[in-house]
Amino acid sequence: MLDTLDAPAVRTWCRLSLAALGQAREEIDALNVYPVPDGDTGTNLYLTVESAAEEVDGLFGAGAEAPSLPQALRAMAHGALLGARGNSGVILAQLLRGIASAIGAGPADGPALCRALRRAADAGYEAVAKPVEGTVLTVAAAAAEAAEAALRADPRIALAAVAEAAYEAARTALIRTPLLLEVLARAGVVDAGGRGLVTVLGALADAVTGHTPMGPLALAGTRAAEPGPHGEHVAVEGGPAFEVIYLLDAEDGTLPALRESLGALGDSLVVVGGDGLWNVHVHVDDPGAAVEAGIVAGRPHRIRITHFASAAATATAASGPDEDAPARSRGVVSVVHGEGMAGLCAESGATVLHADPDRAPSSTELAAAVRRAHAREVVVLLNDTELRAAAGAAAEQLRKEGVRVAVIPTRSAVQGLAALAVHEPGRRFDEDVVAMTSAAGATRYAEIAVAEGESWTMAGVCQAGDVLGLIDGDVAVIGTDTGETAAVVLDRMLAAGGEMVTLILGTGAEDAVADRLVAHVRRAHPVVDTVVYRGGQPTSPLLIGVE
């Protein structure tokens, strides 16, 4: 049991929070009815904390000097700010920033944690343009009030006692959220963001006490009443159609005008951060205007725009497949970017999940796609390095429903196509999965991208507008021309051997680029075959696979 918080304890807090949210994310997704019932709050909180944990872990690299507590807390808050997803994730990032700013160089004992929890709650309310009670803000305030009450009763209160008091008060406040927010009462659920904060505070108490206050991560009264929250989606009809989130490099003085501009465009406005870097979240009908407001204030980047109607439709689909449709023995689900890729996978018999280029699919969306496959055995091709956790959560839920699920963590669409090419429903399930996994693993992948700004890479320093050739996820070539850079990438990949090259053209990529590369392969590697597909992916002008 710790007397004071330290950097290793912050690292443990991050890891415990991530593990707890990983277990609870499906439940939290199902609770999500406010402010928009898109069923992804648990996933958004998980991804936010995952980014925070990665930033803290980076301080503990091999040979690195042990970080101080302020450094660890700042890394946790900064990582959460960079990776914040959704309304709940942005607010959680601000709460963590409040804690980091309140704990200075002195001992982080019980009284210090009290002050930090109060600063966090206040920072949360300050960040939200129109605070609403019955949300994560209410839960944060309850935690702070309980900590302060405990401090008044014992001015020398122990760190663990403060953490436990905050957790218990947050838990009680969470159960009362339907009494404060009508939409929650109608759906029969507690607030999803508040549920996530309770999980994070439980992990904090666990980190300083060594106990497990959350137990099985089940809270009485948090489950949705039948028919579930998705039956209540009509409760928010008429609201803004889009969620817009972006990071913003801007001076502090530009923020009041930005808040005024965005407040006039929509609702659910949250702006968090400081020291020149901000995370902006708003719900609007005109996403272009929201981005333009950011351009006026500074430099927006990592822009993510989500259409709520699409998200709600996906969430509704998660309720289950058409019971009248005949069940297949085996199906394949493929996550794709672009209509061309969707067509290729569909022609091969796969059920397609269209991925938003600015937002990774949630576990709810992945589970819905598996249900749409309507098969007793399903193979999932992720085609993305960021989807493993969400896919794991979806697979765990589906197995409880009696569906046999195997997730193949393909990292690129070209690996997914290679796996689909050897898929054989007539084989035993395990044998089919092994064959598909082997085909994907035998396919090296690359992509051509355009640098957004100056950055250090494994191939040197790149500037904005440079063409980057990434092999297996790492920058290997920096050039100025798409075709020339791709040719160098191909030569490096084929130096280790290969029989088949697959080229997938993205949105805006010209056919002439593919023609040049096909001719180059014929000339320089005459025994290698080349196939070209128009994938239409917006994320990269060119994807390359070598089998």
C-alpha positions as CSV (number, residue, x, y, z in Angstrom):
1,M,0.0,0.0,0.0
2,L,1.5,3.3,-1.1
3,D,1.9,6.3,1.1
4,T,2.6,8.6,-1.9
5,L,1.9,8.3,-5.6
6,D,5.0,7.8,-7.7
7,A,5.9,7.3,-11.4
8,P,5.7,3.5,-11.3
9,A,2.3,3.7,-9.7
10,V,1.1,6.0,-12.5
11,R,2.3,3.4,-15.0
12,T,0.5,0.7,-13.0
13,W,-2.6,2.9,-13.0
14,C,-2.5,3.2,-16.7
15,R,-2.1,-0.5,-17.2
16,L,-4.9,-1.4,-14.8
17,S,-7.2,1.2,-16.4
18,L,-6.5,-0.2,-19.8
19,A,-7.1,-3.8,-18.7
20,A,-10.3,-2.8,-16.9
21,L,-11.7,-0.8,-19.8
22,G,-10.8,-3.7,-22.1
23,Q,-13.1,-6.0,-20.0
24,A,-15.9,-3.4,-19.6
25,R,-15.8,-1.8,-23.0
26,E,-18.6,-3.9,-24.5
27,E,-20.8,-3.1,-21.5
28,I,-20.0,0.6,-21.7
29,D,-20.7,0.6,-25.5
30,A,-24.1,-0.8,-24.7
31,L,-24.9,1.9,-22.2
32,N,-24.1,4.7,-24.7
33,V,-27.3,6.7,-25.3
34,Y,-26.1,10.2,-24.5
35,P,-25.3,12.6,-26.0
36,V,-25.5,10.4,-29.2
37,P,-26.4,6.7,-29.1
38,D,-23.6,5.5,-31.4
39,G,-22.5,2.7,-29.1
40,D,-18.8,3.5,-28.9
41,T,-18.1,5.2,-25.6
42,G,-16.4,2.2,-24.2
43,T,-14.2,1.9,-27.2
44,N,-13.4,5.6,-27.2
45,L,-12.4,5.5,-23.6
46,Y,-10.2,2.4,-24.2
47,L,-8.4,4.0,-27.1
48,T,-7.9,7.3,-25.1
49,V,-6.4,5.4,-22.2
50,E,-4.4,3.2,-24.5
51,S,-2.7,6.3,-25.9
52,A,-2.0,7.6,-22.4
53,A,-0.5,4.2,-21.3
54,E,1.8,4.2,-24.4
55,E,3.1,7.7,-23.6
56,V,3.8,6.7,-20.0
57,D,5.5,3.4,-21.0
58,G,7.7,5.4,-23.3
59,L,9.3,7.1,-20.3
60,F,10.4,3.7,-19.0
61,G,12.5,2.6,-22.0
62,A,15.6,0.5,-21.6
63,G,18.5,2.5,-20.2
64,A,16.3,5.6,-19.6
65,E,16.6,7.5,-16.4
66,A,13.6,6.8,-14.0
67,P,11.0,9.5,-14.6
68,S,9.7,11.7,-11.9
69,L,6.0,11.7,-10.8
70,P,5.2,15.0,-12.6
71,Q,6.8,13.7,-15.8
72,A,4.7,10.5,-15.6
73,L,1.5,12.4,-14.9
74,R,2.2,14.9,-17.7
75,A,2.9,12.0,-20.1
76,M,-0.4,10.3,-19.1
77,A,-2.3,13.5,-19.7
78,H,-0.5,14.3,-22.9
79,G,-1.0,10.8,-24.3
80,A,-4.7,11.0,-23.5
81,L,-5.0,14.4,-25.2
82,L,-3.4,13.1,-28.4
83,G,-5.5,9.9,-28.5
84,A,-8.8,11.2,-27.1
85,R,-11.8,9.8,-29.0
86,G,-15.3,11.0,-28.7
87,N,-17.0,13.2,-26.2
88,S,-16.1,11.0,-23.2
89,G,-12.5,10.5,-24.2
90,V,-11.9,14.2,-24.6
91,I,-13.4,14.9,-21.2
92,L,-11.3,12.1,-19.6
93,A,-8.2,13.7,-21.1
94,Q,-9.1,17.0,-19.4
95,L,-9.7,15.3,-16.1
96,L,-6.2,13.7,-16.3
97,R,-4.7,17.0,-17.2
98,G,-6.3,18.5,-14.1
99,I,-4.8,15.9,-11.9
100,A,-1.3,16.4,-13.6
101,S,-1.5,20.2,-13.1
102,A,-2.5,20.0,-9.4
103,I,0.3,17.6,-8.3
104,G,3.6,19.4,-8.3
105,A,7.0,18.4,-7.1
106,G,5.9,17.9,-3.5
107,P,4.8,14.5,-2.0
108,A,1.7,13.2,-3.7
109,D,0.0,12.0,-0.5
110,G,-3.6,11.8,0.5
111,P,-4.2,15.6,0.8
112,A,-2.4,16.2,-2.6
113,L,-4.7,13.6,-4.3
114,C,-7.7,15.4,-2.8
115,R,-6.6,18.7,-4.4
116,A,-5.9,16.9,-7.7
117,L,-9.4,15.4,-7.8
118,R,-11.0,18.8,-7.2
119,R,-8.8,20.4,-9.9
120,A,-9.8,17.6,-12.3
121,A,-13.5,18.0,-11.7
122,D,-13.3,21.8,-12.1
123,A,-11.2,21.4,-15.3
124,G,-13.8,19.1,-16.7
125,Y,-16.6,21.6,-16.2
126,E,-14.5,24.4,-17.6
127,A,-13.8,22.4,-20.8
128,V,-17.5,21.7,-21.6
129,A,-19.4,24.6,-23.2
130,K,-22.7,23.6,-21.7
131,P,-22.2,21.2,-18.8
132,V,-25.0,18.7,-18.2
133,E,-25.6,16.9,-14.9
134,G,-26.1,13.2,-14.9
135,T,-22.9,12.7,-17.0
136,V,-19.3,12.0,-16.4
137,L,-18.9,15.5,-15.0
138,T,-21.3,14.6,-12.1
139,V,-19.4,11.5,-11.3
140,A,-16.1,13.5,-11.3
141,A,-17.6,16.1,-9.0
142,A,-18.9,13.4,-6.6
143,A,-15.4,11.8,-6.4
144,A,-13.8,15.2,-5.6
145,E,-16.5,16.1,-3.0
146,A,-16.0,12.7,-1.2
147,A,-12.2,13.2,-1.1
148,E,-12.6,16.6,0.3
149,A,-15.1,15.4,3.0
150,A,-12.6,12.7,3.9
151,L,-9.8,15.2,4.2
152,R,-11.9,17.4,6.5
153,A,-12.5,14.5,8.8
154,D,-8.8,13.6,8.8
155,P,-6.3,16.3,7.6
156,R,-3.6,13.6,7.5
157,I,-5.7,11.1,5.5
158,A,-3.8,8.3,3.7
159,L,-3.5,8.2,0.0
160,A,-5.3,4.9,-0.2
161,A,-8.2,6.1,1.8
162,V,-8.7,9.1,-0.5
163,A,-8.5,6.9,-3.6
164,E,-11.1,4.5,-2.2
165,A,-13.4,7.2,-1.0
166,A,-13.3,8.8,-4.4
167,Y,-14.0,5.5,-6.1
168,E,-17.0,4.6,-3.9
169,A,-18.5,8.1,-4.2
170,A,-18.1,7.9,-8.0
171,R,-19.8,4.6,-8.0
172,T,-22.7,5.8,-6.0
173,A,-23.1,8.9,-8.2
174,L,-23.0,6.8,-11.3
175,I,-26.0,4.8,-10.1
176,R,-27.9,8.0,-9.6
177,T,-27.2,9.5,-13.0
178,P,-30.6,8.4,-14.5
179,L,-32.3,10.5,-11.8
180,L,-30.6,13.6,-13.3
181,L,-30.8,12.9,-17.0
182,E,-34.1,11.9,-18.6
183,V,-32.7,10.2,-21.6
184,L,-30.8,7.7,-19.3
185,A,-34.0,7.0,-17.3
186,R,-35.9,6.3,-20.5
187,A,-33.3,3.9,-21.7
188,G,-32.9,2.3,-18.3
189,V,-29.1,2.8,-18.1
190,V,-26.5,4.8,-16.3
191,D,-24.2,7.3,-18.1
192,A,-21.6,5.5,-20.2
193,G,-18.9,8.1,-19.7
194,G,-19.5,8.1,-16.0
195,R,-19.2,4.3,-16.0
196,G,-15.8,4.6,-17.7
197,L,-14.6,7.1,-15.1
198,V,-15.6,4.8,-12.3
199,T,-13.5,2.1,-14.0
200,V,-10.5,4.5,-14.2
201,L,-10.9,5.6,-10.5
202,G,-11.2,1.9,-9.5
203,A,-7.9,1.2,-11.2
204,L,-6.4,4.1,-9.3
205,A,-7.5,2.7,-6.0
206,D,-6.2,-0.7,-7.1
207,A,-2.8,0.8,-8.0
208,V,-2.3,2.4,-4.6
209,T,-3.9,-0.3,-2.4
210,G,-3.2,-3.5,-4.3
211,H,-6.8,-4.5,-3.9
212,T,-9.3,-4.9,-6.8
213,P,-12.3,-2.7,-5.9
214,M,-14.1,-3.2,-9.2
215,G,-14.1,-7.0,-8.7
216,P,-15.9,-8.5,-11.7
217,L,-16.5,-5.0,-13.2
218,A,-20.3,-5.4,-12.8
219,L,-22.3,-2.6,-11.1
220,A,-25.9,-3.2,-10.0
221,G,-28.3,-1.1,-12.1
222,T,-25.9,-0.3,-15.0
223,R,-27.2,-2.8,-17.5
224,A,-29.7,-1.5,-20.1
225,A,-33.3,-2.4,-19.6
226,E,-34.8,-4.5,-22.4
227,P,-35.0,-4.0,-25.3
228,G,-31.6,-2.3,-24.7
229,P,-30.4,1.2,-25.3
230,H,-30.5,0.8,-29.1
231,G,-34.3,0.8,-28.8
232,E,-34.0,4.3,-27.5
233,H,-32.1,5.8,-30.4
234,V,-35.1,7.9,-31.4
235,A,-34.6,9.9,-28.3
236,V,-32.0,12.1,-29.8
237,E,-33.3,12.5,-33.3
238,G,-33.1,16.0,-34.7
239,G,-29.6,16.7,-33.2
240,P,-26.5,17.5,-35.3
241,A,-25.6,15.0,-37.9
242,F,-21.8,14.9,-37.5
243,E,-19.1,14.6,-34.8
244,V,-16.0,16.5,-35.5
245,I,-12.7,16.0,-33.5
246,Y,-9.3,17.4,-34.3
247,L,-6.1,18.4,-32.6
248,L,-5.3,22.1,-32.9
249,D,-2.0,23.9,-32.7
250,A,-3.1,27.4,-31.5
251,E,-2.3,30.2,-29.1
252,D,-4.4,30.4,-25.9
253,G,-5.7,33.8,-27.0
254,T,-7.5,32.3,-30.0
255,L,-9.6,29.9,-27.9
256,P,-12.5,32.3,-26.8
257,A,-13.3,33.2,-30.5
258,L,-13.0,29.5,-31.5
259,R,-15.4,28.4,-28.7
260,E,-17.9,31.2,-29.8
261,S,-17.7,30.1,-33.4
262,L,-18.1,26.4,-32.7
263,G,-20.9,27.0,-30.1
264,A,-22.9,28.8,-32.8
265,L,-22.5,25.8,-35.2
266,G,-23.6,23.0,-32.9
267,D,-23.5,21.4,-29.5
268,S,-21.6,19.0,-27.2
269,L,-18.6,21.4,-27.5
270,V,-15.6,20.4,-25.5
271,V,-12.2,22.1,-25.9
272,V,-9.3,20.7,-23.8
273,G,-5.6,21.0,-23.6
274,G,-3.2,23.9,-23.2
275,D,0.3,25.1,-23.9
276,G,-0.4,25.5,-27.6
277,L,-2.0,22.1,-28.2
278,W,-5.8,21.5,-27.9
279,N,-8.2,18.7,-28.6
280,V,-11.5,20.1,-30.1
281,H,-14.8,18.1,-30.1
282,V,-18.1,19.3,-31.4
283,H,-21.4,18.0,-32.9
284,V,-22.5,19.9,-36.0
285,D,-24.5,19.7,-39.2
286,D,-21.7,21.4,-41.2
287,P,-18.4,19.7,-40.5
288,G,-16.5,21.8,-43.0
289,A,-17.4,25.0,-41.1
290,A,-16.2,23.4,-37.9
291,V,-12.8,22.6,-39.4
292,E,-12.7,26.1,-41.0
293,A,-13.1,27.6,-37.5
294,G,-10.1,25.6,-36.4
295,I,-8.1,27.0,-39.4
296,V,-8.9,30.5,-38.3
297,A,-7.7,29.8,-34.8
298,G,-4.5,27.8,-35.7
299,R,-3.5,24.6,-37.4
300,P,-6.0,21.7,-37.1
301,H,-4.7,18.1,-37.7
302,R,-5.7,14.5,-37.1
303,I,-9.2,15.5,-38.2
304,R,-11.9,12.9,-37.6
305,I,-15.5,13.3,-38.8
306,T,-18.2,10.8,-38.0
307,H,-21.7,10.7,-39.5
308,F,-24.0,9.8,-36.6
309,A,-26.7,8.2,-38.9
310,S,-24.2,5.7,-40.1
311,A,-23.0,5.0,-36.6
312,A,-26.5,4.5,-35.3
313,A,-27.4,2.2,-38.2
314,T,-24.4,0.1,-37.3
315,A,-25.3,0.0,-33.7
316,T,-28.8,-1.0,-34.5
317,A,-27.5,-3.8,-36.7
318,A,-25.6,-5.1,-33.6
319,S,-28.9,-6.3,-32.2
320,G,-28.6,-9.4,-34.3
321,P,-28.9,-10.9,-37.8
322,D,-32.1,-11.5,-39.7
323,E,-33.5,-14.6,-38.0
324,D,-35.3,-15.6,-41.2
325,A,-32.0,-15.8,-43.2
326,P,-30.5,-19.3,-43.5
327,A,-27.3,-19.7,-41.5
328,R,-24.1,-20.6,-43.3
329,S,-21.6,-22.9,-41.9
330,R,-18.7,-20.4,-42.3
331,G,-18.2,-16.8,-43.2
332,V,-15.5,-14.2,-43.5
333,V,-15.7,-10.6,-42.4
334,S,-13.2,-8.1,-43.9
335,V,-12.6,-4.5,-42.7
336,V,-12.0,-2.3,-45.8
337,H,-11.4,1.3,-46.8
338,G,-12.8,2.2,-50.2
339,E,-15.6,1.0,-52.5
340,G,-13.2,-0.8,-54.8
341,M,-11.8,-2.9,-51.9
342,A,-15.3,-3.6,-50.7
343,G,-16.3,-4.9,-54.1
344,L,-13.2,-7.2,-54.3
345,C,-13.9,-8.7,-50.9
346,A,-17.6,-9.1,-51.5
347,E,-16.9,-10.9,-54.8
348,S,-14.8,-13.3,-52.8
349,G,-17.7,-14.0,-50.5
350,A,-16.7,-11.8,-47.6
351,T,-19.1,-9.7,-45.5
352,V,-17.7,-6.2,-45.7
353,L,-17.3,-3.7,-42.8
354,H,-16.6,-0.2,-44.3
355,A,-14.1,1.6,-42.0
356,D,-14.1,5.3,-41.6
357,P,-10.6,6.7,-42.5
358,D,-10.7,8.9,-39.4
359,R,-12.2,6.5,-36.8
360,A,-11.4,2.9,-36.2
361,P,-14.4,0.6,-36.0
362,S,-15.6,-0.1,-32.5
363,S,-16.1,-3.6,-31.0
364,T,-19.8,-3.0,-31.4
365,E,-19.4,-2.4,-35.2
366,L,-17.2,-5.4,-35.6
367,A,-19.6,-7.6,-33.7
368,A,-22.5,-6.4,-35.9
369,A,-20.5,-7.3,-39.0
370,V,-19.9,-10.8,-37.7
371,R,-23.6,-11.2,-37.0
372,R,-24.4,-10.0,-40.5
373,A,-22.3,-12.8,-41.9
374,H,-24.9,-15.1,-40.3
375,A,-22.6,-18.1,-40.0
376,R,-21.8,-20.5,-37.2
377,E,-18.0,-20.0,-37.9
378,V,-16.5,-16.7,-38.8
379,V,-13.0,-15.6,-39.8
380,V,-12.3,-11.8,-39.3
381,L,-9.7,-10.1,-41.4
382,L,-8.8,-6.8,-39.7
383,N,-6.5,-5.2,-42.3
384,D,-5.4,-2.6,-39.7
385,T,-2.9,-2.7,-36.9
386,E,-5.1,-0.7,-34.5
387,L,-8.1,-3.1,-34.4
388,R,-6.8,-6.0,-32.3
389,A,-8.2,-4.9,-29.0
390,A,-11.6,-4.0,-30.4
391,A,-11.7,-7.3,-32.4
392,G,-10.8,-9.3,-29.3
393,A,-13.6,-7.7,-27.3
394,A,-16.1,-8.4,-30.2
395,A,-14.9,-12.0,-30.5
396,E,-15.3,-12.6,-26.8
397,Q,-18.9,-11.4,-26.8
398,L,-19.8,-13.4,-29.9
399,R,-18.3,-16.6,-28.5
400,K,-20.8,-16.3,-25.6
401,E,-23.5,-16.2,-28.3
402,G,-22.4,-19.5,-29.7
403,V,-20.5,-18.1,-32.7
404,R,-17.0,-19.6,-33.4
405,V,-14.8,-16.6,-34.2
406,A,-11.1,-16.5,-35.3
407,V,-9.4,-13.1,-35.7
408,I,-6.6,-12.9,-38.2
409,P,-4.6,-9.7,-37.4
410,T,-3.9,-8.8,-41.0
411,R,-2.2,-5.4,-41.0
412,S,-3.0,-4.3,-44.6
413,A,-5.6,-4.8,-47.2
414,V,-3.1,-6.7,-49.4
415,Q,-2.6,-9.3,-46.6
416,G,-6.4,-9.6,-46.3
417,L,-6.7,-10.3,-50.1
418,A,-4.0,-12.9,-49.8
419,A,-5.9,-14.6,-47.0
420,L,-9.2,-14.5,-48.9
421,A,-7.6,-16.1,-51.9
422,V,-6.9,-19.3,-50.0
423,H,-10.1,-19.4,-48.0
424,E,-11.8,-22.7,-48.4
425,P,-15.1,-23.3,-46.5
426,G,-15.0,-27.0,-47.2
427,R,-11.9,-27.4,-45.0
428,R,-12.0,-27.9,-41.2
429,F,-12.3,-24.5,-39.5
430,D,-8.8,-24.7,-37.8
431,E,-7.2,-25.8,-41.0
432,D,-8.8,-22.9,-43.0
433,V,-7.7,-20.4,-40.4
434,V,-4.1,-21.7,-40.4
435,A,-4.0,-21.5,-44.3
436,M,-5.4,-18.0,-44.3
437,T,-3.0,-16.9,-41.6
438,S,-0.1,-18.4,-43.4
439,A,-1.0,-16.7,-46.7
440,A,-1.3,-13.3,-44.9
441,G,2.0,-13.8,-43.1
442,A,3.8,-14.7,-46.3
443,T,2.7,-11.3,-47.8
444,R,4.9,-8.4,-47.2
445,Y,3.1,-5.1,-47.3
446,A,3.9,-1.5,-48.1
447,E,2.1,1.7,-48.7
448,I,2.9,5.1,-50.3
449,A,1.9,8.1,-48.2
450,V,2.4,11.9,-48.3
451,A,4.0,13.6,-45.3
452,E,1.8,16.1,-43.4
453,G,4.8,17.9,-41.9
454,E,8.4,17.8,-40.9
455,S,9.3,14.6,-39.0
456,W,12.1,12.3,-38.1
457,T,11.8,8.8,-39.7
458,M,13.9,5.7,-40.0
459,A,14.9,6.9,-43.5
460,G,15.8,10.4,-42.4
461,V,14.0,13.7,-42.0
462,C,11.0,14.3,-44.2
463,Q,9.2,17.6,-45.0
464,A,5.6,18.3,-45.6
465,G,4.6,17.1,-49.1
466,D,7.3,14.5,-49.3
467,V,6.3,11.1,-50.7
468,L,7.0,8.3,-48.2
469,G,7.4,4.7,-48.9
470,L,6.6,2.6,-45.8
471,I,7.5,-1.1,-45.7
472,D,5.9,-3.2,-43.1
473,G,4.8,0.0,-41.3
474,D,8.2,1.7,-41.2
475,V,9.3,4.6,-43.5
476,A,12.0,3.1,-45.8
477,V,12.1,5.6,-48.6
478,I,11.6,9.4,-48.9
479,G,11.0,10.8,-52.4
480,T,9.2,13.4,-54.4
481,D,7.3,11.4,-56.9
482,T,4.8,8.6,-56.2
483,G,5.8,6.3,-59.1
484,E,9.6,6.7,-58.5
485,T,9.2,6.1,-54.7
486,A,7.0,3.1,-55.3
487,A,9.5,1.6,-57.7
488,V,12.3,1.9,-55.1
489,V,10.0,0.3,-52.5
490,L,9.2,-2.6,-54.9
491,D,12.9,-3.2,-55.7
492,R,13.7,-3.4,-52.0
493,M,10.9,-5.8,-51.3
494,L,11.6,-8.0,-54.2
495,A,15.3,-8.2,-53.4
496,A,14.3,-10.8,-50.8
497,G,12.3,-12.7,-53.4
498,G,8.7,-12.8,-54.5
499,E,6.3,-14.4,-57.0
500,M,3.3,-12.0,-57.1
501,V,3.0,-8.2,-56.7
502,T,-0.4,-6.7,-55.9
503,L,-1.0,-2.9,-56.4
504,I,-4.1,-1.3,-55.0
505,L,-4.7,2.3,-56.2
506,G,-6.3,4.7,-53.8
507,T,-8.6,7.7,-54.3
508,G,-7.0,10.1,-56.7
509,A,-4.2,7.8,-57.8
510,E,-3.7,7.8,-61.6
511,D,-3.7,4.7,-63.7
512,A,-0.5,5.9,-65.2
513,V,1.3,5.2,-61.9
514,A,0.2,1.6,-62.0
515,D,1.2,1.3,-65.7
516,R,4.7,2.6,-64.9
517,L,5.1,0.1,-62.0
518,V,3.9,-2.9,-64.0
519,A,6.4,-2.1,-66.7
520,H,9.1,-1.6,-64.1
521,V,8.4,-5.0,-62.6
522,R,8.4,-6.7,-66.0
523,R,11.7,-5.1,-66.9
524,A,13.6,-5.5,-63.6
525,H,11.9,-8.7,-62.2
526,P,10.7,-10.7,-65.3
527,V,9.6,-13.8,-63.4
528,V,7.3,-11.8,-61.0
529,D,3.6,-11.4,-61.9
530,T,1.7,-8.2,-61.2
531,V,-2.0,-7.5,-60.6
532,V,-3.6,-4.1,-60.2
533,Y,-6.9,-3.2,-58.4
534,R,-8.7,0.1,-58.1
535,G,-9.3,0.0,-54.3
536,G,-10.5,3.6,-53.8
537,Q,-9.0,3.8,-50.3
538,P,-8.8,7.4,-49.1
539,T,-6.0,6.6,-46.6
540,S,-3.2,5.9,-49.1
541,P,-2.6,6.6,-52.8
542,L,-1.1,3.1,-53.3
543,L,-0.9,-0.1,-51.3
544,I,1.7,-2.8,-52.3
545,G,1.8,-6.4,-51.5
546,V,4.5,-9.0,-52.3
547,E,3.8,-12.7,-52.0
